[in-house]
Amino acid sequence: MLHLVSSVEPLDDFCLRVTFADGVTKLYDVTPWFEIVPAFLALRDTPGLFESVTVDGEGCGISWNEGLDLSCEELFEGGF
């Protein structure tokens, strides 16, 4: 079962508040991705980029641009 994203809100310290279609809300820390995928450092180093996060069309994930995205399952499983 996919946990589709209905909304995402950027918070301080590179955390996201993610609300899923089933009403569950989780916090997700993006900072571990800075070491895993160097491209994610742009979220830290480019003013305003982190705050520009959007839900992908069908709710299957979120994205900042064409190269930076996270799936709904990653957000659900990695959220707290």
C-alpha positions as a Markdown table, in Angstrom:
| # | Residue | x | y | z |
|---|---|---|---|---|
| 1 | Met | 0.0 | 0.0 | 0.0 |
| 2 | Leu | 1.4 | 3.4 | -1.0 |
| 3 | His | 1.2 | 6.1 | 1.7 |
| 4 | Leu | 0.4 | 9.0 | -0.6 |
| 5 | Val | 1.5 | 12.5 | 0.4 |
| 6 | Ser | -1.2 | 15.1 | 0.7 |
| 7 | Ser | 0.9 | 18.0 | 1.9 |
| 8 | Val | 4.4 | 19.0 | 3.0 |
| 9 | Glu | 5.7 | 21.9 | 5.0 |
| 10 | Pro | 9.3 | 22.9 | 5.4 |
| 11 | Leu | 10.4 | 23.4 | 9.0 |
| 12 | Asp | 13.6 | 24.7 | 10.7 |
| 13 | Asp | 16.8 | 22.6 | 10.7 |
| 14 | Phe | 15.9 | 20.9 | 7.4 |
| 15 | Cys | 12.9 | 19.0 | 8.8 |
| 16 | Leu | 9.7 | 18.5 | 6.9 |
| 17 | Arg | 6.1 | 18.0 | 8.3 |
| 18 | Val | 4.6 | 15.5 | 5.9 |
| 19 | Thr | 0.8 | 14.8 | 5.9 |
| 20 | Phe | -0.3 | 11.6 | 4.2 |
| 21 | Ala | -3.7 | 11.0 | 2.5 |
| 22 | Asp | -4.7 | 8.7 | 5.4 |
| 23 | Gly | -4.4 | 11.6 | 7.8 |
| 24 | Val | -1.1 | 10.4 | 9.4 |
| 25 | Thr | 1.4 | 13.3 | 9.9 |
| 26 | Lys | 5.1 | 12.6 | 10.4 |
| 27 | Leu | 8.3 | 14.7 | 10.7 |
| 28 | Tyr | 11.2 | 13.8 | 8.4 |
| 29 | Asp | 14.8 | 14.9 | 8.8 |
| 30 | Val | 16.5 | 15.6 | 5.5 |
| 31 | Thr | 20.0 | 16.1 | 6.9 |
| 32 | Pro | 21.2 | 12.5 | 6.6 |
| 33 | Trp | 20.8 | 12.8 | 2.8 |
| 34 | Phe | 23.5 | 15.5 | 2.8 |
| 35 | Glu | 26.1 | 12.6 | 3.4 |
| 36 | Ile | 24.3 | 9.9 | 1.4 |
| 37 | Val | 23.7 | 11.9 | -1.8 |
| 38 | Pro | 25.9 | 15.0 | -2.3 |
| 39 | Ala | 23.4 | 16.6 | -4.6 |
| 40 | Phe | 21.2 | 17.1 | -1.5 |
| 41 | Leu | 23.7 | 19.6 | -0.2 |
| 42 | Ala | 22.1 | 22.1 | -2.5 |
| 43 | Leu | 19.1 | 22.2 | 0.0 |
| 44 | Arg | 21.5 | 23.5 | 2.6 |
| 45 | Asp | 23.7 | 25.7 | 0.4 |
| 46 | Thr | 21.1 | 27.3 | -1.9 |
| 47 | Pro | 19.0 | 30.0 | -0.2 |
| 48 | Gly | 15.3 | 29.3 | -0.5 |
| 49 | Leu | 15.6 | 25.9 | -2.2 |
| 50 | Phe | 14.6 | 23.8 | 0.8 |
| 51 | Glu | 11.5 | 26.0 | 1.4 |
| 52 | Ser | 10.4 | 25.4 | -2.2 |
| 53 | Val | 9.4 | 21.8 | -1.6 |
| 54 | Thr | 6.2 | 20.6 | -3.3 |
| 55 | Val | 4.1 | 17.4 | -3.4 |
| 56 | Asp | 4.5 | 15.6 | -6.7 |
| 57 | Gly | 1.4 | 15.4 | -8.9 |
| 58 | Glu | -0.1 | 12.2 | -7.7 |
| 59 | Gly | 1.2 | 12.4 | -4.1 |
| 60 | Cys | 3.8 | 9.6 | -4.8 |
| 61 | Gly | 6.6 | 11.8 | -3.3 |
| 62 | Ile | 7.9 | 15.3 | -2.9 |
| 63 | Ser | 10.5 | 17.3 | -4.9 |
| 64 | Trp | 12.5 | 20.5 | -4.9 |
| 65 | Asn | 13.6 | 20.3 | -8.5 |
| 66 | Glu | 14.2 | 17.7 | -11.2 |
| 67 | Gly | 17.2 | 16.2 | -9.4 |
| 68 | Leu | 16.1 | 16.3 | -5.7 |
| 69 | Asp | 13.1 | 14.2 | -4.7 |
| 70 | Leu | 12.0 | 11.7 | -2.1 |
| 71 | Ser | 9.3 | 9.0 | -2.5 |
| 72 | Cys | 6.2 | 8.7 | -0.3 |
| 73 | Glu | 7.4 | 5.4 | 1.1 |
| 74 | Glu | 10.8 | 6.9 | 2.1 |
| 75 | Leu | 9.0 | 9.7 | 3.8 |
| 76 | Phe | 6.6 | 7.4 | 5.6 |
| 77 | Glu | 9.1 | 4.8 | 6.7 |
| 78 | Gly | 11.8 | 7.3 | 7.6 |
| 79 | Gly | 9.5 | 9.7 | 9.3 |
| 80 | Phe | 8.9 | 10.0 | 13.0 |
